[in-house]
Amino acid sequence: MPISDTQLSKFLSLVLRHQPEAIGLVLDSQGWAGTDDLIAKANAAGTEFGRDDLLRVVAESDKKRFSLSADAHRIRAAQGHSVSVELGLAAQEPPSVLYHGTATRFVEAILSEGLKPQARQQVHLSSDEATAERVGQRHGKPHIFKVDADGMHAKGFKFFRADNGVWLTDHVPPEFLA
């Protein structure tokens, strides 16, 4: 039975962000894997798809979770890694305000400790409230934090923008949250 695009996207997230070893895949230091290697190892491990399937899922993904090299011979997750990679993104000046969506059950801890990357390498922030709300809804009743990115940037915090537009930073202290 062919794999659905949703299942393929979830599989790619798993192996390109968290568990490449699950299929014997090796990511380079910047998180890249060969597309042919990925397809061959996935198929050998029982998740069957072809190059056209892969290219379609990457192109049509509304979340733009994956990046292809210019020649389409390499692929990586745009952000969200729990495995150690260095995406090679240059620090950028962020918009003055960014947003973070979470579930209401986490609000108290976040107000006390700030935003931490948890199992990821960095904290993920959105440039718009609607995206942050969608993220928060995945975990329960959503709560949206406004992040004073201007204030953080002025204090020397670094921000990076992933290929898919998600803003990344190492930590957001509570004083920058509203």
C-alpha positions in Angstrom: 0.0 0.0 0.0 1.5 3.4 -1.0 2.4 5.8 1.8 0.3 9.0 2.0 1.9 12.4 1.7 1.0 13.1 5.4 2.7 9.8 6.4 5.7 10.5 4.3 6.0 14.0 5.8 5.9 12.6 9.3 8.4 9.9 8.4 10.8 12.5 6.9 10.4 14.6 10.1 11.4 11.6 12.2 14.5 10.6 10.2 15.7 14.1 9.3 15.1 15.7 12.7 15.2 13.1 15.3 16.2 9.5 14.4 18.2 9.1 11.2 19.7 6.0 12.7 16.3 4.3 12.6 16.9 3.6 8.9 20.8 3.7 9.0 20.8 7.2 7.6 23.8 9.5 8.4 23.3 13.3 8.4 26.2 15.6 7.8 27.1 18.3 10.3 24.5 20.6 8.8 21.8 18.0 8.8 21.9 17.1 5.1 21.4 13.6 3.7 21.6 12.4 0.1 18.1 12.1 -1.4 19.0 8.8 -3.1 20.5 7.5 0.1 17.4 8.5 2.1 15.0 6.8 -0.5 17.1 3.6 -0.6 17.4 3.3 3.1 13.8 4.1 3.8 12.6 1.6 1.2 15.0 -1.1 2.6 13.5 -0.4 6.1 9.9 -0.8 4.8 8.8 2.8 4.2 8.4 2.8 0.4 8.4 5.9 -1.7 10.2 7.2 -4.8 11.9 10.4 -5.8 8.7 11.9 -7.3 6.9 11.3 -3.9 9.7 13.0 -2.0 9.9 16.0 -4.3 6.1 16.4 -4.2 5.9 16.3 -0.4 8.8 18.8 -0.1 7.3 21.2 -2.7 3.7 21.0 -1.5 4.2 21.0 2.3 2.4 24.0 3.8 4.8 24.1 6.7 7.9 23.9 4.4 9.6 21.6 6.9 12.3 20.4 4.5 14.9 22.0 2.3 16.4 20.6 -0.9 19.9 21.6 -2.2 19.8 23.5 -5.5 20.5 20.3 -7.4 17.9 18.3 -5.3 20.6 15.7 -4.5 20.5 16.6 -0.8 17.7 17.1 1.7 17.4 18.3 5.3 14.9 19.4 7.8 14.6 23.2 7.8 14.6 23.3 11.7 13.3 21.4 14.7 16.1 19.0 15.2 16.7 17.1 18.4 19.9 15.6 16.9 22.9 17.8 16.9 23.3 19.7 13.7 24.6 23.2 12.8 22.3 24.6 10.1 24.8 27.2 9.1 22.3 30.0 9.4 23.6 33.6 9.8 22.3 35.6 12.8 19.7 38.2 11.6 17.9 41.1 13.1 14.4 39.8 14.0 11.1 41.6 13.6 10.3 43.7 16.7 7.8 41.2 18.0 7.7 37.4 17.5 5.1 34.9 18.8 5.2 31.5 20.4 2.2 29.2 20.7 1.9 26.7 23.5 -0.8 25.0 25.5 -2.3 26.8 28.5 -1.0 24.1 30.8 2.6 25.2 30.2 2.0 29.0 30.7 3.0 29.1 34.4 6.3 27.2 33.9 7.1 29.4 30.9 6.4 32.6 32.8 8.8 31.3 35.5 11.6 29.9 33.4 11.1 31.5 30.0 11.0 29.6 26.7 13.5 26.7 26.5 14.2 24.5 23.5 13.1 21.4 25.4 14.0 18.4 23.2 14.9 20.6 20.3 18.1 22.5 19.7 16.4 26.0 19.7 13.2 27.7 20.6 10.8 28.2 17.6 9.1 31.5 17.1 6.6 32.7 14.5 6.4 36.1 12.8 2.6 36.0 13.0 0.0 35.2 15.7 -2.0 32.8 13.5 0.9 30.5 13.0 1.7 30.6 16.7 -2.0 29.7 17.5 -1.9 26.7 15.1 1.3 25.5 16.9 -0.3 25.9 20.3 -3.4 24.1 19.3 -1.4 20.9 18.6 -0.7 20.6 22.3 -4.1 21.5 23.8 -5.9 24.8 24.5 -3.6 27.4 22.9 -1.9 30.3 24.6 0.1 32.9 22.5 3.1 34.6 24.0 4.4 37.9 22.4 8.1 37.9 22.5 10.0 41.3 22.7 12.5 40.3 20.0 13.7 43.9 19.7 14.6 44.0 23.4 16.3 40.6 23.2 18.3 41.6 20.1 19.4 44.8 21.8 20.7 42.7 24.7 22.8 40.6 22.4 20.5 37.6 21.9 21.0 36.0 18.5 18.1 35.1 16.2 18.2 32.9 13.1 15.6 32.5 10.4 15.2 28.9 9.0 14.6 28.3 5.4 10.9 27.9 6.1 10.6 31.3 7.9 10.6 30.0 11.5 12.6 32.2 13.8 15.1 30.4 16.1 16.8 31.5 19.3 18.5 29.6 22.1 16.3 30.8 25.0 13.7 33.5 25.7 13.9 34.7 29.3 10.6 35.5 31.1 11.2 39.3 31.1 10.8 39.3 27.3 7.4 37.5 27.3 4.0 39.1 27.3 
